Amino acid sequence: MNISKDTVKYVANLARLGLNDEELEKFSLQLNDILQYIEQLKEVDISKIAPTAHVLDIKNVKRKDEPSASLPVKEALNNSPQKEGSFFKVPKVIE
């Protein structure tokens, strides 16, 4: 598959991008290089490689979910620009 300048121009138009001739040529070459690299990757034998969700052998490390004391209201509201009673006061965003 070969990506021509006309194809890049068409896609740029769909994306509402104004590209000059130099940029069209540059992106056409770059996209063709990417496609060549993908074709090269297709030649790699991966039949003996197990499917994985992540390339590194890592697992999620989760802490135990244990109940603990909440932040005191006074401390939580300490840096609030506006407060009303024991609540944060924020501007109305719904008409």
C-alpha beads as a LAMMPS data file, in Angstrom:
LAMMPS data file: protein, C-alpha beads

95 atoms
94 bonds

1 atom types
1 bond types

-500.0 500.0 xlo xhi
-500.0 500.0 ylo yhi
-500.0 500.0 zlo zhi

Masses

1 110.0

Atoms # bond

1 1 1 0.000 0.000 0.000
2 1 1 1.276 3.411 -0.930
3 1 1 -0.025 6.656 0.526
4 1 1 0.051 9.420 -2.049
5 1 1 0.071 13.161 -1.521
6 1 1 -3.533 13.192 -2.740
7 1 1 -4.553 10.779 0.029
8 1 1 -2.807 12.911 2.650
9 1 1 -4.466 16.010 1.207
10 1 1 -7.888 14.309 1.353
11 1 1 -7.436 13.236 4.992
12 1 1 -6.054 16.662 5.919
13 1 1 -9.162 18.225 4.397
14 1 1 -11.404 15.906 6.449
15 1 1 -9.482 16.941 9.581
16 1 1 -9.715 20.595 8.547
17 1 1 -5.929 20.907 8.362
18 1 1 -4.374 23.305 5.926
19 1 1 -1.177 21.689 4.662
20 1 1 1.179 23.151 2.075
21 1 1 2.871 21.058 -0.638
22 1 1 6.024 20.587 1.437
23 1 1 4.024 19.233 4.384
24 1 1 1.980 16.956 2.105
25 1 1 5.185 15.464 0.721
26 1 1 6.728 15.103 4.194
27 1 1 3.669 13.394 5.710
28 1 1 3.234 11.153 2.685
29 1 1 6.815 9.907 3.076
30 1 1 6.453 9.477 6.846
31 1 1 3.224 7.517 6.535
32 1 1 4.757 5.264 3.894
33 1 1 7.726 4.642 6.215
34 1 1 5.315 3.670 8.975
35 1 1 3.505 1.242 6.673
36 1 1 6.809 -0.307 5.603
37 1 1 7.742 -0.813 9.251
38 1 1 4.377 -2.482 9.935
39 1 1 4.972 -4.830 7.004
40 1 1 8.386 -5.635 8.479
41 1 1 6.771 -6.417 11.849
42 1 1 4.307 -8.779 10.171
43 1 1 7.246 -10.978 9.109
44 1 1 8.279 -11.672 12.719
45 1 1 7.394 -15.189 13.936
46 1 1 5.324 -14.781 17.097
47 1 1 3.792 -18.277 17.137
48 1 1 5.740 -19.315 20.249
49 1 1 5.088 -16.120 22.204
50 1 1 2.250 -16.229 24.719
51 1 1 -0.319 -13.448 24.468
52 1 1 0.109 -10.862 27.192
53 1 1 -1.724 -7.805 28.400
54 1 1 1.527 -6.025 29.153
55 1 1 5.050 -6.411 27.825
56 1 1 6.551 -6.295 31.310
57 1 1 5.958 -8.946 33.941
58 1 1 4.135 -6.684 36.379
59 1 1 1.062 -7.163 38.458
60 1 1 -1.257 -4.681 40.103
61 1 1 -0.136 -3.936 43.614
62 1 1 -3.127 -3.057 45.699
63 1 1 -3.304 -2.047 49.309
64 1 1 -5.810 -3.639 51.626
65 1 1 -9.093 -1.781 51.790
66 1 1 -9.280 -1.068 55.477
67 1 1 -11.541 1.542 57.041
68 1 1 -9.768 4.458 58.655
69 1 1 -10.634 7.842 60.107
70 1 1 -11.741 10.527 57.635
71 1 1 -10.134 13.920 57.322
72 1 1 -11.694 16.300 59.872
73 1 1 -14.164 18.780 58.297
74 1 1 -12.260 21.794 59.575
75 1 1 -9.017 20.536 58.024
76 1 1 -10.736 19.619 54.729
77 1 1 -12.230 23.117 54.428
78 1 1 -9.042 24.859 55.565
79 1 1 -7.873 25.894 52.054
80 1 1 -11.310 26.274 50.489
81 1 1 -11.845 29.730 48.933
82 1 1 -15.527 29.655 49.922
83 1 1 -17.402 27.540 52.426
84 1 1 -20.887 27.449 53.842
85 1 1 -21.241 25.704 57.159
86 1 1 -19.448 22.377 56.833
87 1 1 -19.619 22.316 53.014
88 1 1 -17.563 23.615 50.084
89 1 1 -19.373 26.459 48.323
90 1 1 -19.014 26.417 44.547
91 1 1 -20.574 28.499 41.763
92 1 1 -23.726 27.161 40.162
93 1 1 -22.947 25.514 36.816
94 1 1 -26.393 24.313 35.766
95 1 1 -28.922 26.830 34.495

Bonds

1 1 1 2
2 1 2 3
3 1 3 4
4 1 4 5
5 1 5 6
6 1 6 7
7 1 7 8
8 1 8 9
9 1 9 10
10 1 10 11
11 1 11 12
12 1 12 13
13 1 13 14
14 1 14 15
15 1 15 16
16 1 16 17
17 1 17 18
18 1 18 19
19 1 19 20
20 1 20 21
21 1 21 22
22 1 22 23
23 1 23 24
24 1 24 25
25 1 25 26
26 1 26 27
27 1 27 28
28 1 28 29
29 1 29 30
30 1 30 31
31 1 31 32
32 1 32 33
33 1 33 34
34 1 34 35
35 1 35 36
36 1 36 37
37 1 37 38
38 1 38 39
39 1 39 40
40 1 40 41
41 1 41 42
42 1 42 43
43 1 43 44
44 1 44 45
45 1 45 46
46 1 46 47
47 1 47 48
48 1 48 49
49 1 49 50
50 1 50 51
51 1 51 52
52 1 52 53
53 1 53 54
54 1 54 55
55 1 55 56
56 1 56 57
57 1 57 58
58 1 58 59
59 1 59 60
60 1 60 61
61 1 61 62
62 1 62 63
63 1 63 64
64 1 64 65
65 1 65 66
66 1 66 67
67 1 67 68
68 1 68 69
69 1 69 70
70 1 70 71
71 1 71 72
72 1 72 73
73 1 73 74
74 1 74 75
75 1 75 76
76 1 76 77
77 1 77 78
78 1 78 79
79 1 79 80
80 1 80 81
81 1 81 82
82 1 82 83
83 1 83 84
84 1 84 85
85 1 85 86
86 1 86 87
87 1 87 88
88 1 88 89
89 1 89 90
90 1 90 91
91 1 91 92
92 1 92 93
93 1 93 94
94 1 94 95
